[in-house]
């Protein structure tokens, strides 16, 4: 499967990754005469990070992430590859990865992103949330508070 990225790159997702991780892959007919090409609003750097991570995860068993994660300590339920991946990405990258994972039906990757968000942000004040997301120079308003609370509730409920 080919992905056309937002920064005008074309990236191939290897078939073994799609076979193991994509819930929607079985619906995609792929052969040498008919290549599936998706135009996604995602930067190539995100696609490459995901492919590299999933390539490493191919030879491992994927972890079962409990819902909710007890004590907010997701690392205790993940294998080394998953832990290293989470340490290597920023909260903003997690949002893009979550969207990308949802678009391609990568259920485990979606669950991993959601659980990591939930563990990182449970109990945060709005100011702590903004700081963790590296959002600065924002005028704090009641509207901003409601928007953040809505996003937070969506993350927690999905997890």
C-alpha positions as CSV (number, residue, x, y, z in Angstrom):
1,X,0.0,0.0,0.0
2,X,1.3,3.4,-0.9
3,X,0.7,6.5,1.2
4,X,0.9,10.0,-0.3
5,X,1.8,12.2,2.6
6,X,1.1,15.9,3.3
7,X,4.7,16.8,2.5
8,X,4.4,15.3,-1.0
9,X,6.3,12.0,-0.3
10,X,5.1,8.6,-1.3
11,X,5.8,5.8,1.2
12,X,5.1,2.1,0.9
13,X,3.8,0.3,3.9
14,X,5.1,-3.2,3.8
15,X,2.5,-6.0,3.4
16,X,3.6,-7.9,6.5
17,X,2.9,-4.8,8.7
18,X,-0.6,-4.5,7.1
19,X,-1.3,-8.2,7.5
20,X,-0.4,-8.3,11.2
21,X,-1.6,-4.9,12.4
22,X,-4.3,-3.5,10.1
23,X,-7.9,-4.4,10.8
24,X,-8.9,-3.0,7.4
25,X,-6.2,-4.7,5.4
26,X,-8.4,-7.7,4.5
27,X,-10.8,-5.2,2.8
28,X,-8.0,-3.9,0.6
29,X,-7.3,-5.9,-2.6
30,X,-3.6,-5.5,-3.3
31,X,-1.7,-7.1,-6.2
32,X,0.9,-6.2,-8.7
33,X,-1.7,-4.7,-11.1
34,X,-3.7,-2.8,-8.6
35,X,-1.8,-0.7,-6.0
36,X,-3.8,1.0,-3.3
37,X,-2.8,4.6,-2.9
38,X,-4.1,6.6,0.0
39,X,-3.8,10.4,0.3
40,X,-3.4,11.1,4.0
41,X,-2.9,14.4,5.9
42,X,0.1,13.2,7.7
43,X,3.8,14.1,7.4
44,X,6.2,11.5,6.1
45,X,8.3,11.6,9.3
46,X,5.3,10.3,11.2
47,X,4.6,7.5,8.6
48,X,8.3,6.5,8.7
49,X,8.3,6.4,12.5
50,X,5.2,4.2,12.6
51,X,6.6,1.9,9.9
52,X,10.0,1.6,11.8
53,X,8.2,0.9,15.1
54,X,5.8,-1.7,13.5
55,X,8.7,-3.3,11.7
56,X,10.4,-3.9,15.0
57,X,7.2,-5.1,16.6
58,X,6.6,-7.7,13.8
59,X,8.8,-10.3,15.5
60,X,7.3,-9.6,19.0
61,X,4.0,-10.4,20.6
62,X,2.0,-7.2,21.0
63,X,1.2,-6.3,24.6
64,X,-2.3,-6.5,26.1
65,X,-3.1,-3.0,27.5
66,X,-5.6,-3.2,30.3
67,X,-8.5,-0.6,30.3
68,X,-8.1,1.4,32.4
69,X,-4.4,1.1,33.0
70,X,-4.0,0.4,36.8
71,X,-1.9,3.1,38.6
72,X,-1.4,4.9,35.3
73,X,1.9,3.0,34.8
74,X,1.5,1.8,31.2
75,X,5.2,0.8,31.0
76,X,4.6,-2.2,33.2
77,X,2.3,-3.7,30.6
78,X,4.4,-3.0,27.5
79,X,7.3,-4.8,25.8
80,X,10.7,-3.0,25.4
81,X,9.9,-2.0,21.8
82,X,6.7,-0.4,22.7
83,X,8.2,1.4,25.7
84,X,11.1,2.7,23.6
85,X,8.7,4.0,20.9
86,X,6.6,5.9,23.5
87,X,9.8,7.5,24.9
88,X,10.9,8.6,21.4
89,X,7.7,10.6,20.5
90,X,6.3,13.8,21.7
91,X,2.6,14.4,22.8
92,X,2.0,16.2,19.5
93,X,3.4,13.3,17.5
94,X,1.2,11.0,19.4
95,X,-1.9,12.9,18.2
96,X,-0.7,12.5,14.6
97,X,0.1,8.9,15.1
98,X,-3.3,8.2,16.6
99,X,-5.0,9.8,13.6
100,X,-2.8,7.8,11.2
101,X,-3.4,4.6,13.1
102,X,-7.2,5.2,13.1
103,X,-7.2,5.9,9.4
104,X,-5.4,2.6,8.6
105,X,-7.1,0.4,11.2
106,X,-4.0,-0.1,13.3
107,X,-6.0,-1.0,16.4
108,X,-3.0,-1.8,18.7
109,X,-1.2,1.4,17.8
110,X,-4.4,3.4,18.4
111,X,-4.8,1.7,21.8
112,X,-1.2,2.3,22.6
113,X,-1.5,6.1,21.8
114,X,-4.7,6.5,23.8
115,X,-3.5,4.6,26.8
116,X,-0.2,6.6,26.8
117,X,-2.2,9.9,26.6
118,X,-4.5,8.8,29.4
119,X,-1.6,7.8,31.7
120,X,0.3,11.0,31.0
121,X,-2.6,13.4,31.4
122,X,-4.8,11.8,34.1
123,X,-5.1,14.3,36.9
124,X,-3.4,17.2,35.1
125,X,-4.6,20.8,35.5
126,X,-5.1,22.8,32.4
127,X,-1.8,24.6,32.9
128,X,0.0,21.2,33.3
129,X,-1.6,19.9,30.2
130,X,-0.5,23.0,28.2
131,X,3.0,22.7,29.6
132,X,3.3,18.9,28.8
133,X,2.1,19.6,25.2
134,X,4.6,22.5,24.9
135,X,1.8,25.0,24.2
136,X,3.1,28.4,25.2
137,X,1.9,32.0,24.7
138,X,-1.7,31.0,24.8
139,X,-4.3,33.3,26.3
140,X,-6.0,31.2,29.0
141,X,-9.8,31.6,28.7
142,X,-12.8,29.7,29.8
143,X,-13.3,28.6,26.2
144,X,-9.8,27.2,26.1
145,X,-10.5,25.3,29.4
146,X,-13.7,23.8,28.0
147,X,-11.9,22.8,24.7
148,X,-9.1,21.1,26.7
149,X,-11.6,19.4,28.9
150,X,-13.5,18.1,25.9
151,X,-10.4,16.7,24.3
152,X,-9.3,15.2,27.6
153,X,-12.7,13.6,28.1
154,X,-12.6,12.1,24.6
155,X,-9.2,10.6,25.3
156,X,-10.2,9.1,28.6
157,X,-13.5,7.7,27.3
158,X,-11.9,6.2,24.3
159,X,-9.4,4.5,26.5
